[in-house]
Amino acid sequence: MPFGPEPVSVDLDALVRLFYDDAGDLGRFFELAVEAVPDAYRALLAHSGHMTETVEAHHGDRVDVEVLDKNVTQTHYARKILLRRRHDQQVVQFGIMRVAFAYLPDAARAEIEAETTPLGRVLIEHNVLRSVELVALWRVVPGPDLRKLFGIPSGVETYGRTALIYCNHEPAVELVEIVTPE
């Protein structure tokens, strides 16, 4: 899905299919209006900030990234990740991101590809001019893979969002971010 001069959005299905042959293995997604999202999840998801900073503030601890899988082309880098609280390694978020290399400085690109630092922190530390656009909020019924990653039983629901990060006014990063159940 190349970026172009047309208005850009995030194709949830396309992002999920980067890592899942059957999207149901990750989960089922139901788009919601902001007011339909429970308060605790709304505070975590309905904003135009980086999830790295938001989950760190919510959990009172820094988070580390665990890269579960990646997909690299000549123009894009995508990864499936978990964010874990530093003090106890508890999973606090699942995510899929795809970044267009053309819109990042080489140093930021290298740090992202090193896979040791959450994306939001890389962009902040490299002073990349950025803005986050919330695209949609989702009620998520986790599939078998997400249940396993979150360590939750069947029947537990959670919430997530799709978002775009503009770097230097260009649509550089597509995101799907799902928080662990509260």
C-alpha positions as CSV (number, residue, x, y, z in Angstrom):
1,M,0.0,0.0,0.0
2,P,2.2,2.9,-1.2
3,F,1.7,6.4,0.1
4,G,0.7,9.0,-2.5
5,P,-0.8,12.4,-2.9
6,E,-4.3,11.2,-2.1
7,P,-5.6,11.5,1.5
8,V,-4.0,8.8,3.5
9,S,-5.8,6.5,6.0
10,V,-4.9,3.2,7.7
11,D,-6.2,0.0,6.2
12,L,-6.6,-2.2,9.3
13,D,-7.0,-5.4,7.3
14,A,-3.9,-4.7,5.2
15,L,-1.8,-4.1,8.3
16,V,-3.1,-7.3,10.0
17,R,-2.5,-9.3,6.9
18,L,1.2,-8.4,6.9
19,F,1.5,-10.9,9.7
20,Y,-1.6,-13.1,9.7
21,D,-2.9,-15.2,6.9
22,D,-6.2,-15.4,8.8
23,A,-7.0,-12.1,10.4
24,G,-9.2,-14.0,12.9
25,D,-6.1,-15.3,14.5
26,L,-5.4,-11.8,15.8
27,G,-9.1,-10.9,16.5
28,R,-12.3,-9.4,15.3
29,F,-12.6,-5.6,15.2
30,F,-15.7,-3.5,15.6
31,E,-15.3,0.3,15.0
32,L,-16.7,2.5,17.7
33,A,-17.4,6.2,18.2
34,V,-15.2,7.8,20.9
35,E,-18.1,8.1,23.4
36,A,-18.8,4.3,23.1
37,V,-15.3,3.4,24.4
38,P,-15.2,2.8,28.2
39,D,-13.5,5.6,30.1
40,A,-10.3,3.7,31.0
41,Y,-9.7,2.7,27.4
42,R,-10.7,6.1,26.0
43,A,-8.0,7.7,28.1
44,L,-5.4,5.2,26.7
45,L,-6.5,5.4,23.1
46,A,-8.6,8.5,22.1
47,H,-5.8,11.0,21.8
48,S,-3.3,12.3,19.3
49,G,-0.2,11.3,21.3
50,H,2.3,8.5,21.1
51,M,1.2,5.3,22.8
52,T,4.7,4.8,24.2
53,E,4.3,7.9,26.4
54,T,0.6,7.2,27.1
55,V,1.1,3.6,28.4
56,E,4.2,4.7,30.3
57,A,2.2,7.4,32.1
58,H,-0.8,5.0,32.7
59,H,1.4,2.2,34.1
60,G,3.9,4.5,35.9
61,D,6.8,2.7,34.3
62,R,8.9,2.8,31.1
63,V,8.1,0.2,28.5
64,D,10.4,-2.0,26.4
65,V,9.6,-3.3,22.9
66,E,9.6,-7.0,22.0
67,V,9.6,-7.5,18.2
68,L,7.7,-10.7,17.4
69,D,8.0,-10.6,13.7
70,K,9.0,-8.1,10.9
71,N,8.5,-7.5,7.3
72,V,11.0,-5.4,5.4
73,T,10.9,-4.2,1.8
74,Q,13.0,-1.7,0.0
75,T,10.7,1.1,0.9
76,H,8.9,0.0,4.1
77,Y,9.6,-1.7,7.5
78,A,6.8,-3.3,9.4
79,R,6.8,-5.1,12.7
80,K,4.5,-6.9,15.0
81,I,5.4,-6.0,18.6
82,L,4.5,-6.2,22.3
83,L,5.2,-3.4,24.7
84,R,6.2,-4.6,28.2
85,R,6.4,-2.8,31.5
86,R,10.1,-2.6,32.4
87,H,9.8,-3.6,36.1
88,D,7.8,-6.8,35.7
89,Q,7.8,-7.5,31.9
90,Q,4.0,-7.5,31.9
91,V,2.5,-7.0,28.4
92,V,0.7,-3.7,28.2
93,Q,0.2,-3.4,24.4
94,F,0.2,-5.3,21.1
95,G,0.9,-3.4,17.9
96,I,1.6,-3.6,14.3
97,M,3.4,-0.7,12.6
98,R,4.5,0.0,9.1
99,V,6.9,2.9,8.4
100,A,7.8,4.4,5.0
101,F,11.6,4.8,5.1
102,A,11.6,7.9,2.8
103,Y,10.2,10.1,5.6
104,L,12.7,9.3,8.3
105,P,16.3,10.5,8.9
106,D,18.8,7.7,8.5
107,A,19.7,7.6,12.3
108,A,16.0,7.1,13.3
109,R,15.6,4.4,10.6
110,A,18.7,2.6,11.9
111,E,17.4,2.7,15.5
112,I,14.0,1.4,14.5
113,E,15.6,-1.4,12.5
114,A,17.8,-2.2,15.6
115,E,14.5,-3.3,17.3
116,T,15.5,-2.3,20.8
117,T,13.5,0.9,21.4
118,P,9.7,1.6,21.0
119,L,8.9,3.6,17.9
120,G,7.5,6.6,19.8
121,R,10.7,7.0,21.8
122,V,12.8,6.8,18.7
123,L,10.9,9.6,17.0
124,I,11.0,11.7,20.1
125,E,14.7,11.2,20.8
126,H,15.6,11.9,17.2
127,N,13.6,15.1,17.3
128,V,11.6,14.1,14.2
129,L,8.8,16.7,13.7
130,R,5.8,14.5,14.1
131,S,2.1,14.5,14.7
132,V,-0.2,11.6,15.5
133,E,-3.6,11.3,13.8
134,L,-6.2,9.1,15.5
135,V,-7.9,7.2,12.6
136,A,-10.4,4.9,14.4
137,L,-11.2,3.3,17.7
138,W,-12.0,-0.4,17.9
139,R,-13.6,-2.9,20.3
140,V,-11.4,-6.0,19.9
141,V,-12.5,-9.6,20.4
142,P,-9.1,-11.3,20.7
143,G,-8.4,-14.3,18.5
144,P,-6.2,-17.2,19.6
145,D,-2.8,-15.5,19.0
146,L,-3.8,-12.3,20.8
147,R,-5.3,-14.2,23.7
148,K,-2.0,-16.1,24.0
149,L,0.1,-13.0,23.8
150,F,-2.0,-11.2,26.4
151,G,-2.4,-14.3,28.6
152,I,-6.2,-14.0,28.7
153,P,-9.0,-16.5,28.3
154,S,-11.6,-16.6,25.6
155,G,-14.5,-14.1,26.0
156,V,-12.4,-11.2,27.3
157,E,-12.6,-8.1,25.1
158,T,-10.3,-5.2,24.8
159,Y,-9.9,-2.0,22.8
160,G,-7.5,-0.6,20.2
161,R,-6.9,2.1,17.7
162,T,-5.6,2.7,14.3
163,A,-3.5,5.8,13.8
164,L,-1.1,7.6,11.4
165,I,2.1,9.3,12.4
166,Y,3.1,12.2,10.2
167,C,6.9,12.9,10.2
168,N,7.9,16.2,8.8
169,H,4.3,16.6,7.5
170,E,4.4,13.3,5.5
171,P,2.3,10.2,6.4
172,A,5.2,8.1,7.5
173,V,3.8,5.4,9.9
174,E,0.6,3.4,10.0
175,L,-0.3,1.8,13.3
176,V,-2.7,-0.6,14.9
177,E,-2.4,-0.6,18.7
178,I,-4.3,-2.8,21.1
179,V,-4.0,-2.4,24.8
180,T,-4.2,-5.3,27.3
181,P,-7.6,-5.6,29.0
182,E,-8.0,-3.4,32.1
